[in-house]
Amino acid sequence: MARKIAIYNLKGGVGKTTTTSSLAAALGKLDKKVLVMDMDPQSSLTFLVADRNKPLKGTMEEIYFGKKQLDDCIAHGSLFDYIGSTLRLSKGEMELSGKYNREQIIKKAIEKSSIEHKYDYILFDCPPGMGIFALNAIASADSLLIPCQCELLAMEGMGILFELLEEPIENLNPDIDILGILPTRLDGRKALTGDAYEMLKMKYENVLEPIRENVRLSELGIDTKSVFENDPKSNGAKDYMKLAEVIIGG
């Protein structure tokens, strides 16, 4: 059975999409079969990984509204497979708000599909906030991975995040576990990011090894689909490979 991991934070710009795509690529490099689901209407992950010369086979919007089955929406990449999203998904959020059992739509779609037997890992790239799409990821996942940028403002939001997670976890998925807090954009040249990282470790348990600031990660989506194609010897590639090894070992 596939292990399902939601990459989530209330705040935007902390590295959720970069982490999802780079972790998926690292797991793929380690011969794991990986499916990524782009749960964000902004569809940043889809922009990073999709072949722009080909239309998507299906989208998350079509799954939410029962227009297509999950298995029929899977596109194949070089290191991992994915189901893309488009801005049309944001248009449907209001319609979904009146739908029965709306937070369980993706969980039920997974149960009706074959993907849990085809893949080793399923990753959910979540939007910021606590809307219906993030709640669907939380309801569907086995674990939460929480990227947190190494800056004081991002750290201040962590306490609120854990408070807000209590109710959806209790009501939607009490068996989900916190895989860890992943510090991102640690810059050794800036004392403040190092201070933020140390404070994060002092305040919370299960803080993972950080992802260092790396220009190669910011170049994703320009010419290459993953940091391993861009520069496999870069800090970004090394750090995400270590993260993948930790997850496999866990």
Secondary structure, 3 states (H helix, E strand, C coil): CCEEEEECCCCCCCCHHHHHHHHHHHHHHCCCCEEEEECCCCCHHHHHHCCCCCCCCCEHHHHHCCCCCHHHHCEECCCCEEEECCCHHHHHHHHHCCCCCHHHHHHHHHHHCCHHHHCCEEEEECCCCCCHHHHHHHHHCCEEEEEEECCHHHHHHHHHHHHHHHHHHHHHCCCCEEEEEEEECECCCCHHHHHHHHHHHHHCCCECCCCECCHHHHCCCCCCCCHHHHCCCCHHHHHHHHHHHHHHHC
